[in-house]
């Protein structure tokens, strides 16, 4: 993922003192020590969950990156909603690609995307 001069960073909800998430789907540590390279922040490397979604470990707990992005920039997950990747790519966690939707809408979008794939 390329860096964007207009990339916006917000504190990770529940981890405001130590972590930030960007609108491009990147997560960084803001721990109070300096890293070996002299930087005061450090980008975390997400790993692929078994279903292809990206996760990061924050203070010993694993979190989906898409949930961190939506919660920081849109707000808490509305009751009965799930995160949806508009383009269907589970590793694409930019805010512009994410939204909270109902499970029914999420399922409809998934089925529609599968019908576009040639057999």
N, C-alpha and C positions, 0 to 999 in steps of 0.2 A: 504494500500500500504506500502510495507516495504521500509526502508531507504536503500540507496545504497551509499557506500563510494565514488563511482565515479560519483555521481549525479552532474550534471553541472547546474549552475544558470546563467541566463542572465537578464538584465533589461527588464521590460515590455515596449515595444515601446509605447511612448506617456505618460508614467508614470515612466520614468527612475529614478527619484529622490526617489520614494516612494515604488515601487514594483519590485519584481523579479519573474521569472517563471523558473521552472526546466525542464530538458529533460525527467523527469518522470511524468510531468504534474501537479506538485505542484506549488502553488502560495504563496508568502510570502510578508508581509509588511516590509519595511525598514524604517519606520518612525523614526524620530530623538530621540524620547523618549524611555526610557526603559520600558519593560512590567513588570507586577507584578512578574513574575518568574525570573526577572533579565536579560532576553534575549533581545538582540537588534533587533531581527527579530521575526516575529510571522506568523505562517502558517495560511492561510485563509481556511475556510471550504466552499467548493463549494456546491451549492444547485442544485437540479435537475430541469431543465427546463421542461416545460410540455411535450416536445417530448423526454425527457431522456438525453439530453445533459447537461453537467455540466457548471455552470456559477458562476462567482464571481462578487462582487461589488467593484469597484475601484473608489475612489473619487466620489461616488454617481452614477456612471454609471455601468450598467451591461455588462459583457463581457463573451463570450464563452471561456472556458479554451483552447479548441483545437486551436482556432484562436490565442490566446496569445502565445502558444507554437510554432506554425508554424511561426508566424511573427518574434518571437525572434530568432529562430534557423535556419530557412530556408530563410526568407525574406518576403517582402510584398506579399500579394495575387496577383498572376498574373491576369490580366484582363480576365474575363470570367471563372475563376476557383472557385472551392469550396473546403472546407476541407473534406477529406475522412478518415474514421477510417478503416484501412485495415482489422481488424478482425470483423468489423460490430458492435462492442460494443461501444455505444455512451458515456459510462463513462470511457473508456480506453484512456487517453490522453497523453500517453508516446510518445515522438517524434518518436520512432521506429514504432509506430502504425499509424502515421499520414502522410498525404501528400496532396499537392494541386493537384486536378484533374479537368477535365472538367465536367460539369453537366452530359453529356452523359455517361462518364466513371463511374461516381458516381452512376448513375441509373443502368448501366449494372451490376456493382458489387453488388448493393442492390438486384436486381432481381436474380442474380446467388446465392447469399447467401440464399435467400428465397426458391430457388428450392432445396437446400440441406437439408432443414428442412422436416422431415417426416410429412405426413399429418395425 
